[in-house]
Amino acid sequence: MSRPARTQRIFQRIARTSHWYEARLTPLGHLFAGLLVGAAIFSSDPSRSQASFLLAGLAALFVIALVFCVSWHPPLAARRTLPARAIVGRETVYRILLENNGDAAEHAVLIRDRLREQFADQHPASGLDPSPLKRDNWFDRQTGFRRWSRRTQWLRGALLPSAYAPIITRTAPHESIIRFVPLRRGLIEFSGIELARADPLGLCYGIHPIATVQQLLVLPRQHPVPGLTLLCANLARLMPQSGVPSLTGAQEFHALREYRPGDSFRQIHWRASAKRGVHVVRQALDPAPLACTLIVDSCTSPERFEALIEVVASLLAAAATAVPDSLALRWLGPQPTAPEAGIGAQPVALLLDTLALAKPTIADHFDAATPHLEVPQVSSAIFITANWASNRRVFSDRLSRFHRAPAHTIVVTEDALEINDLPARGCIIRGQQIAHDLAACRFTGRRA
């Protein structure tokens, strides 16, 4: 076994031991456990100390406490009620309902909700930690345990507080309100609820696990973008309120009319033509044009991809206030494994769900994806990328030159000094100050 793998195994054992120690012992139990260890050390020579008597007494207390804990089997049932969605960085509230199916009341029950255990070295994004690191001491820098612990906590998705139920009876169930702040986007998996009660001596907790597996979808962090909100509000006033007649045949049926030179023979309604004695064609109704199309370049590193997703989510949320049903998301690269994206206009909630589960693309599919990209000429286009390479500059220039509606470019980067040849209708978003840079972005409704 290599040294890094051996180190990770040691980290996992330390984490599991620490979790067991915190979950099983009360604060008084922690004190007594320390005394027990000290008594065991000093009792190695009984002829020189009386620590063996202290060791025997403490061991007897822990045995009695353990007997009470093992014998606790409460007839309690728990039900967790989660919200439909959560957002990174915003407080989320959910409820846990405890019901007593027995005749005797249960007192002083501690409620602990548990997330699925995920260690940093077992996760494909183990090297990704978007939170800033705190100042570590020399030992932490050498071992890396605190950094590993922070990554592990980030992968779990949240730090859940405990709740307290003073009394639970058959006629009076207890409802606890849990408040927490999600640490990352994606799915947070709840593995079960742990009920704990201290023994009469107050040393150990009796544990009663209840398997309640659920998932909560966490949306990316969102920031205000006042410039885009104003642009979309202006475009919404200019958009037609109803569809326009078309002969595409793929939209909603509108009416029949007489055949005109140039009409497609595939649109001829033969039964109606036979009744009328003249050729008639089907006329469809085109939907209202899209007000805004976001073009996302997903080919970037995992570190920049998180900032990219945060920027795209902020743009979607800002545009949705003015044109909620006229947004489209074009994904340059493999499609996300979330709900369908990139086909017509989608509800903003569906687009945000797509972003919540999106993953970065290491392989560069940009040149292969751009020839198949379709952006309506009447739609305002916003190109977002975190890789300002030469092919991206050429695409941005072509979009701004030949697109009839306003076209903008947003570059997400860590260092603004590395960005060159940024178009006039573009802005730079730095990963460490996304909120500030988005608020400073200016979007115009006229071509430069």
C-alpha positions, -999 to +999 in steps of 0.1 A: +000+000+000+014+034-009+020+061+017-009+084+006-033+055+007-020+044+041-024+080+053-060+081+041-068+049+059-054+064+091-075+096+086-107+075+081-100+055+113-094+087+133-126+102+119-147+072+127-132+069+162-138+105+169-174+103+157-181+073+179-165+090+209-186+121+204-219+102+197-217+077+226-203+098+255-219+127+273-198+157+284-195+141+319-186+108+302-157+126+283-144+137+317-147+103+333-131+087+302-101+109+306-098+100+343-101+063+333-072+066+309-051+084+335-059+059+362-050+030+338-016+047+332-008+053+369-021+019+380+007+000+362+026-002+395-001-008+423+026-008+450+033+029+445-002+044+439-038+038+446-049+045+411-061+009+406-090+016+430-100+046+409-096+025+377-119-002+391-145+023+403-146+041+370-148+009+350-177-003+371-196+030+365-191+026+327-203-010+328-235+001+347-241+029+322-235+006+293-262-019+306-288+009+308-279+021+272-281-013+257-315-020+273-331+012+258-354+003+229-380+031+226-411+025+204-404+058+186-410+066+149-395+096+131-405+113+099-384+140+081-401+167+060-376+183+036-382+214+014-384+210-024-351+228-030-322+245-011-296+270-022-259+270-013-251+296+014-288+302+024-304+289+056-326+259+050-353+248+074-369+214+077-388+194+103-385+161+121-416+146+137-412+121+165-442+098+173-445+075+203-462+042+196-459+030+232-478+037+264-449+051+284-436+086+278-401+091+266-381+119+282-350+139+273-344+125+238-316+140+217-323+140+180-294+138+155-299+137+118-272+120+098-258+125+063-243+098+042-207+093+051-184+105+023-146+106+027-125+129+005-103+102-009-133+081-020-150+109-040-142+119-076-141+155-066-119+149-036-094+175-046-120+202-049-126+224-018-142+257-028-141+272+007-111+292+017-086+275+040-080+288+075-046+293+089-032+260+100-004+253+124+028+235+115+015+200+124-017+205+103+003+216+073+026+186+076-002+160+081-030+176+061-056+161+085-076+194+090-077+200+053-089+165+047-116+169+074-128+201+058-130+185+024-149+155+039-174+179+056-179+198+023-186+165+004-213+156+029-229+189+021-238+203+055-232+204+093-265+194+109-273+206+145-289+184+171-324+189+185-339+181+219-372+166+228-381+170+265-411+146+264-428+125+238-461+108+245-486+089+223-510+118+224-484+145+221-458+139+194-428+162+192-418+183+161-383+197+159-372+224+135-337+219+120-318+249+105-287+245+085-267+261+056-258+239+026-221+239+018-222+227-018-246+222-047-259+188-059-277+161-039-273+159-002-282+124+010-297+119+045-289+084+057-310+082+089-321+097+122-303+089+154-322+091+187-300+093+219-308+093+256-284+096+285-282+068+310-292+076+347-256+082+356-252+107+328-221+090+313-232+074+280-259+078+254-282+050+244-285+051+206-317+042+187-311+045+149-341+050+125-334+045+088-350+073+068-331+078+036-339+109+016-323+133-008-323+171-010-313+189-042-292+220-035-291+247-062-260+268-069-253+300-050-271+330-067-261+367-067-280+398-079-272+409-114-290+443-118-277+450-153-291+418-167-324+422-149-328+456-166-319+443-200-343+414-198-371+437-186-366+459-217-365+429-240-397+415-224-416+447-233-405+444-270-414+407-273-447+399-290-473+386-266-487+359-290-473+337-317-470+344-354-482+322-383-456+298-396-454+269-420-429+248-400-455+223-391-438+215-357-457+241-337-493+244-325-519+241-354-533+276-363-555+274-394-559+263-430-553+285-460-550+282-498-517+270-513-493+296-524-462+292-547-432+283-525-452+264-498-440+229-490-460+200-504-456+183-470-479+209-455-508+202-478-539+190-461-551+165-487-585+157-471-595+194-468-581+200-503-604+173-517-634+187-501-627+223-512-615+214-547-583+235-542-550+229-525-549+241-488-520+239-465-517+237-427-506+269-410-489+266-376-484+291-348-448+298-339-441+304-302-430+338-289-393+343-296-367+337-268-356+368-250-323+354-237-300+325-245-272+315-222-243+296-240-223+278-214-188+264-221-184+235-196-149+225-207-128+237-178-111+226-146-132+215-115-121+245-095-132+270-121-163+250-130-178+257-096-174+295-101-188+291-136-219+273-124-224+300-097-223+327-124-247+309-147-272+303-118-270+340-109-277+350-145-307+326-148-322+339-115-317+375-126-332+370-161-362+350-147-376+380-129-384+396-163-387+367-188-394+335-168-407+315-198-384+328-225-350+315-214-329+288-231-297+271-220-272+259-246-245+236-232-213+233-252-200+198-243-217+167-230-252+174-218-257+174-180-274+143-165-301+165-151-335+174-167-333+181-204-316+213-214-308+231-246-341+225-264-363+255-267-374+276-237-374+258-204-387+269-170-361+285-148-366+259-121-357+231-146-326+250-157-314+255-121-319+218-115-297+211-145-270+233-131-272+217-096-262+183-110-239+195-138-203+182-139-172+196-155-158+183-188-121+178-188-119+169-225-123+200-247-155+195-269-158+232-278-148+230-315-170+199-321-200+215-303-201+250-318-210+240-354-242+224-341-251+254-319-284+271-328-291+305-313-322+325-325-311+358-341-338+377-322-326+364-288-300+382-267-270+358-264-247+356-234-216+334-238-200+323-205-167+306-204-138+299-180-113+291-207-104+321-227-084+303-254-081+314-290-110+294-303-132+310-276-121+345-287-130+337-323-164+323-313-171+354-292-161+377-320-183+359-345-212+360-321-209+397-315-204+405-352-231+384-369-257+380-342-285+405-348-296+408-312-272+419-284-244+394-277-223+395-245-193+375-233-185+367-196-151+352-187-147+335-153-112+334-141-090+335-110-066+362-123-079+390-144-044+397-157-044+366-179-074+378-199-065+395-232-086+407-262-118+408-242-146+422-265-162+455-258-194+439-247-179+416-222-169+414-185-145+395-163-158+376-132-131+367-106-138+335-086-130+351-053-154+381-057-182+368-079-210+389-062-190+422-067-181+416-103-216+405-113-231+436-098-206+457-118-215+440-152-233+463-176-255+448-203-268+470-231-297+464-254-282+480-285-254+468-307-220+486-302 
